[in-house]
Amino acid sequence: MNDCTRIPILRLGDEEPKVSADCSKDQAARRLYDETARAIAQISDGRHSGSGFFIEDGSRVVTNAHVVRLNNSLFEVRAHGGKAYEARIERYDNLNDLAILKLERSQRSPDVLELGSAVRLNKGEKLYAMGHRFRSRIVCTEQTLSH
């Protein structure tokens, strides 16, 4: 598999992130959730699960490598509204803990996120991560950029 070299990587400091179950306490987090939640996916191989998000034309999903563990399984990718897709690993980068899944049979999600660049971020800015925690509803994690 190829490296995920096109994906910008942002390493956070060692500070423990704050978790808010519904993002409702922070207006910026709430707005971000409202604009992006439909593109967040839940990924499962039947034993393990994790989160990812749809990119490009909706036929690919970015996730962490530890979620898919470089196996040849067919993964279930469930979109925010509950629609299920089947996917296989297309690219895998264990060093940076990133993987890209490709949906089977020309399937596509209508909701995608655009990849950005960490170059424009400044120390002290708030960062948010959203995903399914232990097959639950979407949770929001807040972190302050420290480097």
FENFENJO-V288203 format. One record per helix or strand. SS is the DSSP state (H for helix, E for strand). FROM is the first residue (numbers start at 1). TO is the last residue. Records with the same first field share a line. If there is no record, write none. Layout:
SS->FROM-TO  FROM-TO
This chain:
E->18-20  40-44  49-55  60-63  75-78  84-93  98-103  126-132  138-144
H->27-39  65-68  118-120
